[in-house]
Amino acid sequence: MPRRSILSTAGRERLLAVPDTREDLIRHYTFSEADLAIIRRRRGPANRLGFAVQLCYMRFPGIILGVTQVPFPPLLTLVADQLKVADAHWDDYGQREQTRREHRLELQAWLGMALFSAAHYHRCVHQMAMLAQQTDRGIVIADALVELLRQERIILPTLDVIENDKVLL
């Protein structure tokens, strides 16, 4: 029996979406001098671009970009422009799985973020249960959960975990 979906397709897409207006992209993804310093320590344009894109996704929306996922094209262009490299270098990023893993661990430490764990899950179930007593709208609870995890500097889990009815209801 297929699992019941609590969120609409639009709700699922919006929950972890990258900003799509030029102003929001600039606001969220303009690098500071400290950002540029850590990015410049990567060797080669592909690694600098890949590291920078991973930094963007980890900072906001708070996720790890999967190996098969392609960055949002306007975000990729903005990042490449700031680094003065061609966005086509993305295709060469992370040929070694170890490179992406090392970048993720370094970014996690630098940003002070933690991976979503079983302990976070249990605490969230308790907190979202209290909110679920006030509303039956899954998106309201999912938004609250995502905001809580962002505030606590927790890398967001997959949408399936967020939508899990034990967490949201």
PEGI-V860631 format. One record per residue. N is the residue number from 1. PSI is psi in degrees with one decimal (999 if undefined). OMEGA is omega in degrees with one decimal (none if undefined). D_FIRST is the distance of its C-alpha to the first C-alpha in whole Angstrom. Layout:
N:PSI:OMEGA:D_FIRST + N:PSI:OMEGA:D_FIRST
This chain:
1:126.3:-179.4:0 + 2:148.1:179.4:4 + 3:138.8:179.1:6 + 4:134.8:179.1:9 + 5:126.4:-179.4:12 + 6:-34.0:-177.8:15 + 7:148.0:174.5:18 + 8:165.1:177.1:19 + 9:-43.7:179.1:19 + 10:-40.9:178.7:23 + 11:-42.7:178.3:23 + 12:-43.9:-178.3:21 + 13:-39.3:-177.6:24 + 14:-32.7:-171.9:26 + 15:-43.3:-177.3:25 + 16:23.4:-175.1:27 + 17:149.4:171.3:29 + 18:141.8:177.4:32 + 19:146.0:-176.1:35 + 20:0.1:174.6:36 + 21:150.2:-179.6:39 + 22:-42.2:-178.7:42 + 23:-44.2:-179.6:44 + 24:-37.7:176.5:41 + 25:-45.8:179.4:40 + 26:-43.0:-179.1:44 + 27:-42.9:-176.3:43 + 28:-28.3:-166.6:41 + 29:18.9:172.2:42 + 30:127.0:-174.4:45 + 31:142.2:172.3:46 + 32:172.7:176.3:49 + 33:-36.9:177.5:52 + 34:-41.4:176.4:50 + 35:-49.0:-177.8:47 + 36:-35.0:179.4:49 + 37:-44.8:-179.7:51 + 38:-35.1:178.3:48 + 39:-42.3:-176.8:46 + 40:-14.8:178.2:50 + 41:-9.8:177.6:50 + 42:147.3:177.7:47 + 43:130.1:174.1:49 + 44:151.5:-177.3:48 + 45:-34.3:-179.4:47 + 46:-42.7:179.5:44 + 47:-36.5:176.6:43 + 48:-46.1:-179.7:45 + 49:-46.7:-179.3:43 + 50:-44.5:178.1:39 + 51:-44.7:-178.8:40 + 52:-42.0:178.5:41 + 53:-42.4:178.3:38 + 54:-39.4:176.1:36 + 55:-46.6:-180.0:38 + 56:-50.5:-177.2:38 + 57:-35.5:179.9:34 + 58:-38.4:-179.9:34 + 59:-46.9:176.2:36 + 60:122.0:22.1:35 + 61:0.8:177.8:32 + 62:32.0:-177.6:31 + 63:167.5:172.1:29 + 64:125.3:179.1:30 + 65:123.1:-177.7:30 + 66:159.0:-177.5:28 + 67:-38.9:-177.6:30 + 68:-3.8:-179.0:28 + 69:141.1:177.4:28 + 70:134.8:179.2:31 + 71:153.2:174.7:33 + 72:121.1:-172.8:34 + 73:-44.4:178.5:37 + 74:-33.5:176.6:39 + 75:-45.5:179.4:38 + 76:-43.4:179.3:39 + 77:-44.2:179.1:42 + 78:-44.9:-179.7:43 + 79:-47.5:-179.8:43 + 80:-41.1:178.8:45 + 81:-42.2:179.8:48 + 82:-34.0:-178.1:48 + 83:-7.4:-178.5:48 + 84:46.5:174.9:51 + 85:161.7:178.3:48 + 86:138.2:179.4:47 + 87:-16.3:177.2:43 + 88:-17.8:177.6:43 + 89:-18.3:178.0:43 + 90:-38.3:-177.5:39 + 91:-23.1:-179.0:39 + 92:-2.6:-176.7:41 + 93:140.6:170.9:39 + 94:34.8:177.0:37 + 95:-32.9:174.7:38 + 96:128.9:178.2:38 + 97:-34.1:-178.4:35 + 98:-34.7:-179.9:37 + 99:-49.8:179.5:39 + 100:-41.9:-179.5:36 + 101:-45.0:178.6:35 + 102:-42.1:178.2:39 + 103:-44.7:179.5:39 + 104:-46.0:-179.0:36 + 105:-40.9:178.7:37 + 106:-43.3:178.9:41 + 107:-41.4:177.9:39 + 108:-48.8:-179.5:37 + 109:-45.3:-176.9:41 + 110:-38.4:179.8:43 + 111:-7.2:-179.3:40 + 112:39.0:-177.5:40 + 113:155.5:178.6:36 + 114:152.5:173.4:34 + 115:146.9:176.0:30 + 116:127.1:-175.6:27 + 117:176.5:177.1:27 + 118:-37.4:178.4:26 + 119:-42.2:177.1:29 + 120:-43.4:-178.8:28 + 121:-50.1:-177.2:24 + 122:-39.8:178.2:25 + 123:-40.2:179.7:28 + 124:-39.5:177.7:26 + 125:-45.7:179.9:24 + 126:-47.7:-177.7:27 + 127:-39.8:-179.2:28 + 128:-25.4:176.4:25 + 129:-38.3:178.5:25 + 130:-42.0:178.4:28 + 131:-36.9:-178.8:28 + 132:-21.4:176.2:25 + 133:-15.8:-177.7:27 + 134:-17.8:-178.3:29 + 135:153.2:174.7:26 + 136:9.8:179.8:23 + 137:110.8:-177.2:23 + 138:-36.7:-177.3:21 + 139:-34.2:178.0:23 + 140:-43.4:-179.4:26 + 141:-42.0:178.9:25 + 142:-43.0:176.7:23 + 143:-43.6:179.8:27 + 144:-40.9:179.2:28 + 145:-47.4:-179.9:27 + 146:-43.6:179.6:28 + 147:-42.2:177.5:31 + 148:-47.7:-179.4:31 + 149:-38.2:177.7:30 + 150:-44.0:179.6:33 + 151:-34.8:-178.6:36 + 152:5.2:177.2:35 + 153:44.4:176.4:35 + 154:129.5:175.9:32 + 155:129.2:-174.2:30 + 156:140.1:175.0:27 + 157:-179.6:178.9:24 + 158:162.3:177.6:21 + 159:-35.1:179.2:19 + 160:-38.0:177.4:16 + 161:-43.7:179.5:18 + 162:-40.1:-176.1:20 + 163:-7.5:-179.5:17 + 164:126.3:-175.0:15 + 165:-17.9:175.5:15 + 166:-27.0:178.7:17 + 167:-44.1:-172.7:20 + 168:-24.0:-177.0:20 + 169:999:none:19
